[in-house]
Amino acid sequence: MIKACQGGHKELVRCLVSAGISPDLPLTVAPEGVLSPISLALSYGKLEVVQLLCEAGARKPAHMVRSSL
C-alpha cells in the first residue's frame, strides 16, 4: 500500500481496498506521527488516490477537515 499510494497507482490501491485492506491502515511512523494511506498520498500529491481513499471511507487527516466555525 505504501508504494501504491506514493506512486499514485490508483488501480492497485482500489484492488487492495477491494481485497479488504483498510483505507485507514497505519503505514509508517514519521516524525510528525503515524502516516495513513491518505496522508501519504496527499504528501506525494496523488489526488486521484486521495479521492479513491475518501470514497472507500478513509478518515480524513485533521488538516483536510473543514471547521464548522
Secondary structure, 3 states (H helix, E strand, C coil): CHHHHHHCCHHHHHHHHHCCCCCCCCCEEECCEEECHHHHHHHCCCHHHHHHHHHCCCCCCHHHCCCCC
